[in-house]
Amino acid sequence: MRTKKSPSLISPAGVIKLMTHAMMGAALGLCFTLALILANPAVAELLNDGGRGAIYVFVLTMVTTFSIGATLTGAVLILNEDKES
């Protein structure tokens, strides 16, 4: 009989994997934000007119969105990896 093992998301290694996915998402969000500002002059003009606060809110929103998406995707991949092994 097989022993029950806990999902690897609960283990310390699983938490580290999730944090790694979140950090990759944050880095990807920063790169996408920079590319969007450089490629689209309308976005750059809106941020220039909005002031420093608008820039912070825009960048924080993009980074948070990408980070949450990458973390959820990482959780699905880790759980799928557990089912296969």
N, C-alpha and C positions, 0 to 999 in steps of 0.2 A: 504494500500500500504506500502511495506517495504521501509524503508529509506536506502539510500546508505551509506555504511560505507567504510572508507578507509582501504586498506589492512594493516594488523598489522605489516608488515615489515617497514612501514614508521613511525610508532609510536615509542616513546622512548622505550617502552617495547619490540618491535620487534628488535630494534637495540641492546638492551641488550641480547636478545636471540641469535642473530647472533654472537655477540662477545663471548658469552659463548660457542657456537659451535666452533668458531675459536680457543679459548683457549683449548678446549678439543682435537681438532685436533693437536694443537702444542704439547700438552702433549703426545698424542699417537705417534706422529712423533718422539719425543725424546726417548720414550720407545722402539719403533721399531728400531731406529738407534742404540741404545745401544745393543739390542738383536742381531741385524745383525752383529755388530762388535765382540760381544762375541762368536757368533755361527759360524762365518765364518773367519777362520784365514787368508784367502787371502785378505779379505777386511781390516783387521787390519794391515796386512803387507803393503798393498798399502798406507794406511793412514800414517803409520810410515815412509815410504820412501818419501811421499809427503811433509811432514813437517806440521807445525802449520797451514799454510794457507789452505792446502788440508782438514784438519780436519774441519776448520770453514766453508768452502764451502760445504762440504759433509753434515754436520749437518744442516746448514741453508737451503740447498736444500730440505732435507728430511722434515724438520719442515714446510717449506713453502708449499710444496706439500700436506702434510697431512692437514694443516690448511685451505688451499683453498678448498680442497675436502670436509672437514667437514662443512665449511661455506656454500658451494653450496648445500650440502645435507640438512643442516638446513633450508636454504631458501625454498627448495622444500617442506620440511615437514611442515613448518609454513604456506605456501600458501595452502597446501592440508588441513591443519587443519582449515583454514578460510573457505574453500569451504564446509566442512562438517557441520560447525555450522551455 
